[in-house]
Amino acid sequence: MRIKGKKIDLDYVETKAFFDSREKVYTEEHPYVTTMYQDAHPQLTEERNQAEVNKLLPLLKLGQTSRILDLGCGIGRWADAIPCTVEAYLGVDFSDGFIRIARRRNRKENFSFEQMSVCDFGPYFRNRKLRPFNRLIAAGILLYLNDADIKVLMELFSEILAPEAIVYMREPVGIQERLTLKDFFSEELKHNYHTIYRTAEEYRLLLNMYAPDFEVFQAGFLFDEPLLNNRQETSQYYYLLKRK
């Protein structure tokens, strides 16, 4: 189903089944196809990954004291780009298949990966008595969350992030309106797909409501080159946030 404008919840059981199916797609030649879902365009996947890293990695201002939380880390795409000189990196993902691949691919000493829902990260953070992170990456994860769970996640920001934290959010957004795909069979992916493409303004409203201590200091469409975006109804959009 393609549902425009209306707010419809996703079934996370179906979402996880899709994620777990992607483990079989992984290849060493084109690893990022696994989580960037451009099965028919592996070269585009590489180009989009490189364009994103080139544009955003300098803006994260990473250094030896950087403690990075990567929510929805997938197979460790951002972990590949982040230098091993940072203090710590923790990648979290819903899919145990993705985490297995991430651990196999990335063996930097101060990098770790854990399988869990992002909605379970608050209790995990408290039980482990973790130190607050000063960098947060949430790239391509909110489209798989229902509105109620985005609220849970954004309300965690103040607790799990240090005062000097920088947040990088990147999501495919609906260009004209909110678009939900539910039990939508993708010919390219050969699987039912479940996702919510909110508009860029919807994400700003959600941030204002649920993360009022943070402000957007830079935002915009991710790709400057039109050829890097091959969808008609959606486009990649990013936000950089800091505490007010």
Stockholm file with secondary structure:
# STOCKHOLM 1.0

chainA/1-244         MRIKGKKIDLDYVETKAFFDSREKVYTEEHPYVTTMYQDAHPQLTEERNQAEVNKLLPLLKLGQTSRILDLGCGIGRWADAIPCTVEAYLGVDFSDGFIRIARRRNRKENFSFEQMSVCDFGPYFRNRKLRPFNRLIAAGILLYLNDADIKVLMELFSEILAPEAIVYMREPVGIQERLTLKDFFSEELKHNYHTIYRTAEEYRLLLNMYAPDFEVFQAGFLFDEPLLNNRQETSQYYYLLKRK
#=GR chainA/1-244 SS CEEESSCCCCCHHHHHHHHHHGGGGCCSSSTTHHHHCCTTCHHHHHHHHHHHHHHHHHHHCCCTTCEEEEETCTTTHHHHHSCTTSSEEEEEESCHHHHHHHHHHCCCTTEEEEECCGGGHHHHHHHTTCCCEEEEEEESCGGGSCHHHHHHHHHHHHHHEEEEEEEEEEEEEESSSCEEEEEEEETTTTEEEEEEECCHHHHHHHHHHHCTTEEEEEEEESCSSGGGCCCSSEEEEEEEEEEC
#=GC SS_cons         CEEESSCCCCCHHHHHHHHHHGGGGCCSSSTTHHHHCCTTCHHHHHHHHHHHHHHHHHHHCCCTTCEEEEETCTTTHHHHHSCTTSSEEEEEESCHHHHHHHHHHCCCTTEEEEECCGGGHHHHHHHTTCCCEEEEEEESCGGGSCHHHHHHHHHHHHHHEEEEEEEEEEEEEESSSCEEEEEEEETTTTEEEEEEECCHHHHHHHHHHHCTTEEEEEEEESCSSGGGCCCSSEEEEEEEEEEC
//
